[in-house]
Amino acid sequence: MKYKIAIVNSTSFGIIYPEHIEKLKEFSEVERINFPSDVSEKRIIEELSDFDGLIIGLSPYYSRNILENLKKLVIISRHGIADSNIDIKSATEFGIIVCRFPLEIQRNAMAEYTVGLILLMARKLNQNYEFMKNEIWGRRIELVGIELKDKNVGLLGIGNVGTRVCEILKNGFGMNVYAYDPLLTEEEIIKRSAMPSSLENICKNCDIISFHCPLNEKTYHMIGEKEFEIMKEGVIIVNTSHKDLIDEKSLIKYLKSGKIGGYAEDAIEMKQILKDNPLLKFKNVIIMPHLGRYTYETIKKMGDFTVNNLRRVFVERKFPEFIENSEVVPKILLDK
């Protein structure tokens, strides 16, 4: 028996590495489906009703109604790390396995990308390029940047990616690395080679601040008016986590005042990119299209794990290694 698997709104799975598709075809029929942003639940149900497995991108949202009506669906394999577009509770209730791949495979890509953005801001490389492209000469004084050695950098979160950023900045550039992470003890932060610090002290004393934490009720707008007010003049801020960690109105206020030396963001979705976005008007701001994790190495590993997740379920009758709802009782009988 061959199962049916749909690749839904994924712009990377099987594109660079078509062998991932071929491996799926060994035990399933594979179809690629792309839904528009305004797709109705009715259409999603109609088009996916015959599939046993889904490999999904960040959209659409798989609501309770959708999951309840996808009677054949056994597994959703998220080709990414976030599961915010899946009603996990309902998936569990309806016997649908939800899985992804280990966070570690994106660690190096995200860390190197973060350091790249720090360098971009520190040496004003984007502005350098704009000057050259527009044949602006004789104004080099406007493009003077800073060196990283001996500067203070504050990491807001020192988990999977933050620890690697710490290693690179401390050992590679000779920076003083401070970290704020309420989920860790001071001893744990020290073991990760950073100096424990409060959020307030990082805002007051750091030349560069980099975000490496999830968005939740406690971290929503964790940086706002109060925090910006006490920051150092010329502070550089890099956000590769989530745009809502920062109060954008306050960010814009302090960009206008000149207090913020540079802001780089790779935490935005396509629907949020607008030509009239006020952030795009600042010459010392860079907004990237949420691609920090996208390297050939990472995409290869993402595909390998995704294929293995589905193979374990449909061929080996086992749970995937990286399951999001381990308490689920699957629709199909799995060996334990």
Secondary structure as a PSIPRED ss2 file (coil, helix, strand):
# PSIPRED VFORMAT (PSIPRED V4.0)

   1 M C   1.000  0.000  0.000
   2 K C   1.000  0.000  0.000
   3 Y E   0.000  0.000  1.000
   4 K E   0.000  0.000  1.000
   5 I E   0.000  0.000  1.000
   6 A E   0.000  0.000  1.000
   7 I E   0.000  0.000  1.000
   8 V E   0.000  0.000  1.000
   9 N C   1.000  0.000  0.000
  10 S C   1.000  0.000  0.000
  11 T C   1.000  0.000  0.000
  12 S C   1.000  0.000  0.000
  13 F C   1.000  0.000  0.000
  14 G C   1.000  0.000  0.000
  15 I C   1.000  0.000  0.000
  16 I C   1.000  0.000  0.000
  17 Y C   1.000  0.000  0.000
  18 P C   1.000  0.000  0.000
  19 E H   0.000  1.000  0.000
  20 H H   0.000  1.000  0.000
  21 I H   0.000  1.000  0.000
  22 E H   0.000  1.000  0.000
  23 K H   0.000  1.000  0.000
  24 L H   0.000  1.000  0.000
  25 K C   1.000  0.000  0.000
  26 E C   1.000  0.000  0.000
  27 F C   1.000  0.000  0.000
  28 S E   0.000  0.000  1.000
  29 E E   0.000  0.000  1.000
  30 V E   0.000  0.000  1.000
  31 E E   0.000  0.000  1.000
  32 R E   0.000  0.000  1.000
  33 I E   0.000  0.000  1.000
  34 N C   1.000  0.000  0.000
  35 F C   1.000  0.000  0.000
  36 P C   1.000  0.000  0.000
  37 S C   1.000  0.000  0.000
  38 D C   1.000  0.000  0.000
  39 V C   1.000  0.000  0.000
  40 S C   1.000  0.000  0.000
  41 E H   0.000  1.000  0.000
  42 K H   0.000  1.000  0.000
  43 R H   0.000  1.000  0.000
  44 I H   0.000  1.000  0.000
  45 I H   0.000  1.000  0.000
  46 E H   0.000  1.000  0.000
  47 E H   0.000  1.000  0.000
  48 L H   0.000  1.000  0.000
  49 S C   1.000  0.000  0.000
  50 D C   1.000  0.000  0.000
  51 F C   1.000  0.000  0.000
  52 D C   1.000  0.000  0.000
  53 G E   0.000  0.000  1.000
  54 L E   0.000  0.000  1.000
  55 I E   0.000  0.000  1.000
  56 I E   0.000  0.000  1.000
  57 G C   1.000  0.000  0.000
  58 L C   1.000  0.000  0.000
  59 S C   1.000  0.000  0.000
  60 P C   1.000  0.000  0.000
  61 Y C   1.000  0.000  0.000
  62 Y E   0.000  0.000  1.000
  63 S C   1.000  0.000  0.000
  64 R H   0.000  1.000  0.000
  65 N H   0.000  1.000  0.000
  66 I H   0.000  1.000  0.000
  67 L H   0.000  1.000  0.000
  68 E H   0.000  1.000  0.000
  69 N H   0.000  1.000  0.000
  70 L C   1.000  0.000  0.000
  71 K C   1.000  0.000  0.000
  72 K C   1.000  0.000  0.000
  73 L C   1.000  0.000  0.000
  74 V C   1.000  0.000  0.000
  75 I E   0.000  0.000  1.000
  76 I E   0.000  0.000  1.000
  77 S E   0.000  0.000  1.000
  78 R E   0.000  0.000  1.000
  79 H C   1.000  0.000  0.000
  80 G C   1.000  0.000  0.000
  81 I C   1.000  0.000  0.000
  82 A C   1.000  0.000  0.000
  83 D C   1.000  0.000  0.000
  84 S C   1.000  0.000  0.000
  85 N C   1.000  0.000  0.000
  86 I E   0.000  0.000  1.000
  87 D C   1.000  0.000  0.000
  88 I H   0.000  1.000  0.000
  89 K H   0.000  1.000  0.000
  90 S H   0.000  1.000  0.000
  91 A H   0.000  1.000  0.000
  92 T H   0.000  1.000  0.000
  93 E H   0.000  1.000  0.000
  94 F C   1.000  0.000  0.000
  95 G C   1.000  0.000  0.000
  96 I C   1.000  0.000  0.000
  97 I E   0.000  0.000  1.000
  98 V E   0.000  0.000  1.000
  99 C E   0.000  0.000  1.000
 100 R C   1.000  0.000  0.000
 101 F C   1.000  0.000  0.000
 102 P C   1.000  0.000  0.000
 103 L H   0.000  1.000  0.000
 104 E H   0.000  1.000  0.000
 105 I H   0.000  1.000  0.000
 106 Q H   0.000  1.000  0.000
 107 R H   0.000  1.000  0.000
 108 N H   0.000  1.000  0.000
 109 A H   0.000  1.000  0.000
 110 M H   0.000  1.000  0.000
 111 A H   0.000  1.000  0.000
 112 E H   0.000  1.000  0.000
 113 Y H   0.000  1.000  0.000
 114 T H   0.000  1.000  0.000
 115 V H   0.000  1.000  0.000
 116 G H   0.000  1.000  0.000
 117 L H   0.000  1.000  0.000
 118 I H   0.000  1.000  0.000
 119 L H   0.000  1.000  0.000
 120 L H   0.000  1.000  0.000
 121 M H   0.000  1.000  0.000
 122 A H   0.000  1.000  0.000
 123 R C   1.000  0.000  0.000
 124 K C   1.000  0.000  0.000
 125 L H   0.000  1.000  0.000
 126 N H   0.000  1.000  0.000
 127 Q H   0.000  1.000  0.000
 128 N H   0.000  1.000  0.000
 129 Y H   0.000  1.000  0.000
 130 E H   0.000  1.000  0.000
 131 F H   0.000  1.000  0.000
 132 M H   0.000  1.000  0.000
 133 K H   0.000  1.000  0.000
 134 N C   1.000  0.000  0.000
 135 E C   1.000  0.000  0.000
 136 I C   1.000  0.000  0.000
 137 W C   1.000  0.000  0.000
 138 G C   1.000  0.000  0.000
 139 R C   1.000  0.000  0.000
 140 R H   0.000  1.000  0.000
 141 I H   0.000  1.000  0.000
 142 E H   0.000  1.000  0.000
 143 L H   0.000  1.000  0.000
 144 V C   1.000  0.000  0.000
 145 G C   1.000  0.000  0.000
 146 I C   1.000  0.000  0.000
 147 E C   1.000  0.000  0.000
 148 L C   1.000  0.000  0.000
 149 K C   1.000  0.000  0.000
 150 D C   1.000  0.000  0.000
 151 K C   1.000  0.000  0.000
 152 N E   0.000  0.000  1.000
 153 V E   0.000  0.000  1.000
 154 G E   0.000  0.000  1.000
 155 L E   0.000  0.000  1.000
 156 L E   0.000  0.000  1.000
 157 G C   1.000  0.000  0.000
 158 I C   1.000  0.000  0.000
 159 G C   1.000  0.000  0.000
 160 N H   0.000  1.000  0.000
 161 V H   0.000  1.000  0.000
 162 G H   0.000  1.000  0.000
 163 T H   0.000  1.000  0.000
 164 R H   0.000  1.000  0.000
 165 V H   0.000  1.000  0.000
 166 C H   0.000  1.000  0.000
 167 E H   0.000  1.000  0.000
 168 I H   0.000  1.000  0.000
 169 L H   0.000  1.000  0.000
 170 K H   0.000  1.000  0.000
 171 N H   0.000  1.000  0.000
 172 G H   0.000  1.000  0.000
 173 F H   0.000  1.000  0.000
 174 G C   1.000  0.000  0.000
 175 M C   1.000  0.000  0.000
 176 N E   0.000  0.000  1.000
 177 V E   0.000  0.000  1.000
 178 Y E   0.000  0.000  1.000
 179 A E   0.000  0.000  1.000
 180 Y E   0.000  0.000  1.000
 181 D C   1.000  0.000  0.000
 182 P C   1.000  0.000  0.000
 183 L C   1.000  0.000  0.000
 184 L C   1.000  0.000  0.000
 185 T C   1.000  0.000  0.000
 186 E H   0.000  1.000  0.000
 187 E H   0.000  1.000  0.000
 188 E H   0.000  1.000  0.000
 189 I H   0.000  1.000  0.000
 190 I H   0.000  1.000  0.000
 191 K H   0.000  1.000  0.000
 192 R C   1.000  0.000  0.000
 193 S C   1.000  0.000  0.000
 194 A C   1.000  0.000  0.000
 195 M E   0.000  0.000  1.000
 196 P E   0.000  0.000  1.000
 197 S C   1.000  0.000  0.000
 198 S C   1.000  0.000  0.000
 199 L H   0.000  1.000  0.000
 200 E H   0.000  1.000  0.000
 201 N H   0.000  1.000  0.000
 202 I H   0.000  1.000  0.000
 203 C H   0.000  1.000  0.000
 204 K H   0.000  1.000  0.000
 205 N H   0.000  1.000  0.000
 206 C C   1.000  0.000  0.000
 207 D C   1.000  0.000  0.000
 208 I E   0.000  0.000  1.000
 209 I E   0.000  0.000  1.000
 210 S E   0.000  0.000  1.000
 211 F E   0.000  0.000  1.000
 212 H C   1.000  0.000  0.000
 213 C C   1.000  0.000  0.000
 214 P C   1.000  0.000  0.000
 215 L C   1.000  0.000  0.000
 216 N C   1.000  0.000  0.000
 217 E C   1.000  0.000  0.000
 218 K C   1.000  0.000  0.000
 219 T C   1.000  0.000  0.000
 220 Y C   1.000  0.000  0.000
 221 H C   1.000  0.000  0.000
 222 M C   1.000  0.000  0.000
 223 I E   0.000  0.000  1.000
 224 G C   1.000  0.000  0.000
 225 E H   0.000  1.000  0.000
 226 K H   0.000  1.000  0.000
 227 E H   0.000  1.000  0.000
 228 F H   0.000  1.000  0.000
 229 E H   0.000  1.000  0.000
 230 I H   0.000  1.000  0.000
 231 M C   1.000  0.000  0.000
 232 K C   1.000  0.000  0.000
 233 E C   1.000  0.000  0.000
 234 G C   1.000  0.000  0.000
 235 V E   0.000  0.000  1.000
 236 I E   0.000  0.000  1.000
 237 I E   0.000  0.000  1.000
 238 V E   0.000  0.000  1.000
 239 N E   0.000  0.000  1.000
 240 T C   1.000  0.000  0.000
 241 S C   1.000  0.000  0.000
 242 H C   1.000  0.000  0.000
 243 K H   0.000  1.000  0.000
 244 D H   0.000  1.000  0.000
 245 L H   0.000  1.000  0.000
 246 I E   0.000  0.000  1.000
 247 D C   1.000  0.000  0.000
 248 E H   0.000  1.000  0.000
 249 K H   0.000  1.000  0.000
 250 S H   0.000  1.000  0.000
 251 L H   0.000  1.000  0.000
 252 I H   0.000  1.000  0.000
 253 K H   0.000  1.000  0.000
 254 Y H   0.000  1.000  0.000
 255 L H   0.000  1.000  0.000
 256 K H   0.000  1.000  0.000
 257 S H   0.000  1.000  0.000
 258 G C   1.000  0.000  0.000
 259 K C   1.000  0.000  0.000
 260 I E   0.000  0.000  1.000
 261 G E   0.000  0.000  1.000
 262 G E   0.000  0.000  1.000
 263 Y E   0.000  0.000  1.000
 264 A E   0.000  0.000  1.000
 265 E E   0.000  0.000  1.000
 266 D C   1.000  0.000  0.000
 267 A C   1.000  0.000  0.000
 268 I C   1.000  0.000  0.000
 269 E C   1.000  0.000  0.000
 270 M H   0.000  1.000  0.000
 271 K H   0.000  1.000  0.000
 272 Q H   0.000  1.000  0.000
 273 I C   1.000  0.000  0.000
 274 L C   1.000  0.000  0.000
 275 K C   1.000  0.000  0.000
 276 D C   1.000  0.000  0.000
 277 N C   1.000  0.000  0.000
 278 P H   0.000  1.000  0.000
 279 L H   0.000  1.000  0.000
 280 L H   0.000  1.000  0.000
 281 K H   0.000  1.000  0.000
 282 F C   1.000  0.000  0.000
 283 K C   1.000  0.000  0.000
 284 N C   1.000  0.000  0.000
 285 V E   0.000  0.000  1.000
 286 I E   0.000  0.000  1.000
 287 I E   0.000  0.000  1.000
 288 M C   1.000  0.000  0.000
 289 P C   1.000  0.000  0.000
 290 H C   1.000  0.000  0.000
 291 L C   1.000  0.000  0.000
 292 G C   1.000  0.000  0.000
 293 R C   1.000  0.000  0.000
 294 Y C   1.000  0.000  0.000
 295 T C   1.000  0.000  0.000
 296 Y H   0.000  1.000  0.000
 297 E H   0.000  1.000  0.000
 298 T H   0.000  1.000  0.000
 299 I H   0.000  1.000  0.000
 300 K H   0.000  1.000  0.000
 301 K H   0.000  1.000  0.000
 302 M H   0.000  1.000  0.000
 303 G H   0.000  1.000  0.000
 304 D H   0.000  1.000  0.000
 305 F H   0.000  1.000  0.000
 306 T H   0.000  1.000  0.000
 307 V H   0.000  1.000  0.000
 308 N H   0.000  1.000  0.000
 309 N H   0.000  1.000  0.000
 310 L H   0.000  1.000  0.000
 311 R H   0.000  1.000  0.000
 312 R H   0.000  1.000  0.000
 313 V H   0.000  1.000  0.000
 314 F H   0.000  1.000  0.000
 315 V C   1.000  0.000  0.000
 316 E C   1.000  0.000  0.000
 317 R C   1.000  0.000  0.000
 318 K C   1.000  0.000  0.000
 319 F C   1.000  0.000  0.000
 320 P C   1.000  0.000  0.000
 321 E C   1.000  0.000  0.000
 322 F C   1.000  0.000  0.000
 323 I E   0.000  0.000  1.000
 324 E C   1.000  0.000  0.000
 325 N C   1.000  0.000  0.000
 326 S C   1.000  0.000  0.000
 327 E C   1.000  0.000  0.000
 328 V C   1.000  0.000  0.000
 329 V C   1.000  0.000  0.000
 330 P C   1.000  0.000  0.000
 331 K C   1.000  0.000  0.000
 332 I C   1.000  0.000  0.000
 333 L C   1.000  0.000  0.000
 334 L C   1.000  0.000  0.000
 335 D C   1.000  0.000  0.000
 336 K C   1.000  0.000  0.000
